[in-house]
Amino acid sequence: MSAAVAPAGMLAFPRLKSAGARRLVYGVLGLSAMLGIWEIGTLFLHLNPGTRTFTTFGPVPTFEAFPVLWGQGKIQSAVAASGYRLGIGLLIAIAFGVPIGILMGRSKRFRELSNSPFQLLRMISPLSWMPLAVIVFAAWNQAIIFLIAIASVWPVAFATAAGLAKVDPAWFKVARNLGARPMHMLTQVILPAITFDVLTGIRLALGVGWMVLVPAELLGVTSGLGYAIRDARETLSYNHLTAMVLVIGVIGYMLDGICVQLIKRYSWHHRGE
Amino acid sequence: MSTGAASAAAAPAGADASLRLLKSKGEGLFNFFAGLAILFAFWWVGVYFIAINPATAQFAGFGPIPAFRAVATLWEDGMIQRAAWASGYRMGAGLLIAIAIGVPIGILMGRSRTFREVSNSPFQLLRMISPLSWEPIAVIVFAGWDQAIIFLIAVASVWPVAFATAAGVAKVDPAWFKVARNLGAKPWHILTQIVVPAITLDILTGIRLALGVAWIVLVPAEFFGVTSGLGYTIEDARETLSYDHLMAMVLVIGAIGYLLDSIFVQLIKRYNWTRAA
């Protein structure tokens, strides 16, 4: 049914004057198509007696679960716990990644020497640090923050280094001729020039941190989005499970959208286009 | 002293390109090993301080020397090969599925504006669902754990492939399509003669990103249910408190990841036509 609606709509929408309205209509259309496919899939589960128990995976039971979970405060507490871990982990990653990236971008010696150890460390799947993190850190919370930080430090560092490499060397000469000290150079030339790239790195880091967060919370802790998923599975409340999966997607989408807006705001490379 | 002066004098005089290449290669090799040596030195010093403290002496197995010994033992036992084989199979199958689904979706996104705009919101939403949140659903839907893990890897890595492909198609000069159409190309020809060769580079970039993502997902996915693979080996080493095996496997994971990533970097260099001009 939704498939029949779509082609007819295609002809009408390009005529929409406002780009914002067009985007809104297409966004709603896309999400409805997704819900439609989801509902059709559930219908097949329902029609087969062997899989009827899984009908609660459908969109209707899922949306019915939202008020329940929200009323119990489960969504809010899970988001607060996970948000805290993700936020601290990302802050640590930025605090380490940006200086490392600046060093990589400014010193050829450091860049060449650090390349092989950093590439090796980068390609260690973050969750392999988990047993080590659990031993080193007293609390699970800290271990999870460490895992997020170690996963997201590399995108930040490499994006910062790439940003610095793009900076016109003449700027440094001009600044030096005008009497800039190293501190001025950092705050007046380097940081404004690479804000865009640092934000790009943070966006990538957010995606990676988000990927690491959920499995890290599946073990040990009793709070956060990962725990909520495990809890829903163990209590066989499939609609709570899909509701939490949707919450994870929506929050991730929002955080990613914020980063995209910030990147657009601080983009000076493409302003000419 | 005299040889140093001679080589320094010879290089500019001859301006020999191959000599310079050899020198830069030698420098690269030196940096590669010197960098790793510094890493291992830091590691050794860190664990040395742990080992001399009686309260934490039990963790001395985390050091680089026990880890390297454990790599040798694990290799002889065939543990590393078996784990790498099991994980490699899951990764390979997952990535192949991601490519098989992601490339057509990406081409569709790049070629059809309507599809791109309608699919944007659901795809962004699905992309930002942390892959491991699918785990409970995957376990119910798929009969075997192996298939569930392959599904998790595929669902995580399909997005980088699809978005990179779409970005590649969007960059293709529209004039090429016009020229091809004027020369009588059918849609199938346009796909195989223009679109695919033009976007190979972007697909490879996407696959490289997908590989990184799949590598992140693989290890936690293997923590549960299965009794093979790199993730399981880590979990197993932790439960048996064999810290040297643990560090050895962490090292193996890093080394394999580095190797796979480098292969894609080389492939990307090989198929890069944008800078050839």
Contacts between the chains, C-beta under 8 A, distances in Angstrom:
chain1	res1	chain2	res2	distance
A	6	B	118	7.4
A	10	B	114	5.1
A	13	B	114	7.6
A	22	B	117	7.5
A	23	B	117	7.1
A	26	B	114	7.9
A	26	B	117	4.2
A	26	B	118	5.1
A	26	B	120	7.2
A	26	B	121	7.6
A	27	B	120	7.0
A	27	B	121	4.1
A	28	B	121	7.9
A	29	B	118	5.3
A	30	B	117	7.7
A	30	B	118	4.4
A	30	B	119	5.7
A	30	B	120	6.3
A	30	B	121	4.5
A	30	B	122	4.7
A	30	B	123	7.9
A	31	B	121	5.3
A	31	B	122	5.7
A	31	B	125	7.4
A	33	B	118	6.8
A	33	B	122	6.7
A	34	B	122	3.8
A	34	B	125	7.5
A	34	B	126	7.7
A	54	B	140	6.7
A	57	B	137	7.3
A	112	B	27	7.7
A	112	B	28	7.7
A	112	B	31	4.3
A	112	B	35	7.7
A	113	B	31	5.5
A	113	B	34	5.9
A	113	B	35	4.7
A	113	B	38	6.7
A	114	B	35	6.0
A	115	B	31	6.8
A	115	B	32	7.5
A	115	B	35	6.2
A	116	B	31	7.2
A	116	B	32	4.6
A	116	B	33	7.7
A	116	B	35	4.1
A	116	B	36	5.2
A	116	B	39	7.9
A	117	B	35	4.8
A	117	B	36	5.8
A	117	B	38	6.6
A	117	B	39	3.7
A	119	B	258	5.3
A	119	B	261	7.0
A	119	B	262	7.9
A	120	B	36	7.1
A	120	B	39	7.2
A	120	B	254	4.6
A	120	B	255	6.8
A	120	B	258	5.1
A	121	B	39	7.6
A	121	B	254	6.6
A	122	B	257	7.8
A	123	B	212	7.6
A	123	B	215	6.7
A	123	B	253	7.6
A	123	B	254	5.3
A	123	B	256	7.8
A	123	B	257	2.8
A	123	B	258	4.7
A	123	B	260	7.8
A	123	B	261	5.7
A	124	B	250	5.9
A	124	B	253	5.5
A	124	B	254	3.9
A	124	B	257	6.7
A	125	B	215	5.2
A	125	B	216	5.6
A	125	B	218	6.4
A	125	B	219	4.0
A	125	B	230	7.7
A	125	B	231	7.9
A	125	B	253	5.5
A	125	B	257	6.9
A	126	B	216	6.0
A	126	B	219	7.9
A	127	B	216	7.3
A	127	B	219	4.5
A	127	B	220	4.2
A	127	B	223	7.3
A	127	B	231	7.4
A	128	B	219	5.2
A	128	B	230	7.6
A	128	B	231	7.7
A	128	B	234	5.3
A	128	B	249	7.1
A	128	B	250	5.0
A	128	B	253	5.2
A	129	B	250	7.2
A	130	B	220	8.0
A	130	B	234	7.8
A	131	B	234	6.3
A	131	B	235	7.5
A	131	B	237	7.3
A	131	B	238	3.7
A	131	B	246	5.7
A	132	B	62	7.4
A	132	B	246	7.0
A	132	B	247	7.9
A	132	B	250	7.4
A	134	B	238	7.9
A	135	B	59	7.0
A	151	B	216	7.0
A	207	B	128	7.6
A	208	B	216	6.8
A	210	B	128	6.8
A	210	B	130	5.2
A	211	B	130	5.5
A	211	B	131	6.1
A	211	B	132	7.4
A	211	B	156	7.2
A	211	B	213	6.9
A	211	B	216	5.5
A	211	B	217	6.9
A	212	B	216	6.7
A	213	B	130	6.4
A	214	B	130	4.0
A	214	B	131	7.9
A	214	B	132	4.5
A	214	B	133	5.2
A	215	B	132	4.2
A	215	B	135	8.0
A	215	B	220	3.4
A	215	B	221	7.9
A	215	B	223	7.5
A	216	B	220	7.8
A	218	B	132	6.9
A	218	B	135	7.7
A	218	B	220	7.4
A	219	B	223	7.6
A	225	B	130	7.7
A	225	B	133	7.6
A	226	B	130	7.9
A	226	B	132	7.4
A	226	B	133	7.6
A	229	B	133	5.4
A	229	B	135	7.8
A	229	B	136	6.3
A	230	B	136	7.4
A	232	B	136	7.4
A	233	B	136	3.8
A	241	B	136	5.8
A	241	B	137	7.0
A	242	B	137	7.7
A	244	B	133	7.2
A	245	B	129	5.9
A	245	B	133	4.9
A	245	B	134	7.2
A	245	B	137	7.4
A	246	B	129	8.0
A	248	B	128	7.6
A	248	B	129	5.5
A	248	B	130	5.5
A	248	B	133	5.2
A	249	B	125	4.6
A	249	B	126	6.6
A	249	B	128	5.4
A	249	B	129	4.0
A	250	B	125	6.8
A	251	B	128	7.8
A	252	B	127	7.9
A	252	B	128	2.8
A	252	B	129	6.7
A	252	B	130	6.9
A	253	B	124	5.4
A	253	B	125	5.1
A	253	B	128	4.7
A	255	B	128	7.7
A	256	B	124	7.0
A	256	B	128	5.7
A	257	B	124	7.9
